[in-house]
Amino acid sequence: MPALADIVAALEALWPAGRAEPWDAVGTVCGDPDARVDRVLFAVDPVREVVEEAVEAGADLLVTHHPLYLRGTSTVSAGTFKGRVVHTLIKNDIALHVAHTNADRADPGVSDALAGALGLRVTGPLVPDADDPAGRRGLGRLGELDAPVTLREFADRAAASLPRTATGLRVAGDPAGEVRTAAVCGGSGDGLFDAVRAAGVDVYVTADLRHHPVSEAQQHAALAGGGRPYLIDAGHWATEWPWCEQAAAQLDAISDRNAWGLRTQVSRIVTDPWTTHTPAPAARPAGSPTPHTSLAPTSPEQPA
């Protein structure tokens, strides 16, 4: 079996820490470099439920997309939930490694996995890295569908392809509008609207869209004519989960080349923090506002 140091070196080659944003906290959080690694679990969030799954699975290494301590800390007391995570990992000889914005910018990265889940053919990054002469790395991805569909059909496809969450998808745009090109960004993406508009795509799929940026984006679209880009907020966790399967496959390929015999698995625990969605009643009080349109998107089952 390879040592943790060997696995970390492979992960750093896939997602170099130097390509993470300056504010980010990536890399190995805990673990003995000389410890042997046989089983690796991939997940989005390093939360208690996922750590307990790693213990039950007999994992030696947990790889997550989100950092455990993004803003630093002065304690790992087991009286805090993050401290409890650290204690549980160390007591069970499980290492934790984080690949966050360095995995976002990678080729392939988080948004490649999202584009693949949506059936898009990737044509390049939404915001290319200035230091990549090949023009393949960067934030977000641009893509094309093999054939045009309506926004309603594309939203249904997204709902059926991405893991199920309580909130489902939020959609802004004409349900009958045609979609052929798209921009995607796994995780929070309303800071990239300028790049999305410049790309001239039909729809933008991301997460954590806030009222004011969305309202302004719609006003820009109306002024330009055509109402594009349409917007789909598919949820933070749901847009990043496909990366876990992609990352596990990448490590599997490295393991095969090196005859390591690693066993990888992907957590199916839904760690999206929202637990319930309560739709508005069909009958509304007289004089209450009504929405412009309703796509009534469906929600897929939990990833299997």
Secondary structure, DSSP 4 states (H G I P E B T S, - for coil): --BHHHHHHHHHHHS-GGGS-TT---EEEE--TTSB--EEEEES---HHHHHHHHHHT-SEEEESS-S-SS--S---TTSHHHHHHHHHHHTT-EEEE-SHHHHSSSS-HHHHHHHHTT-EEEEEEEE-TT-TTS--EEEEEEEEEEEEEHHHHHHHHHHHSPP-SS--EEES-TT-EEEEEEEEEEE-GGGHHHHHHHT-SEEEEE---HHHHHHHHHHHHHHSS-PSEEEE--HHHHHHHHHHHHHHHHHHHHHHHT---EEEE------S-----PPPSS--TT----S-------PPSP-
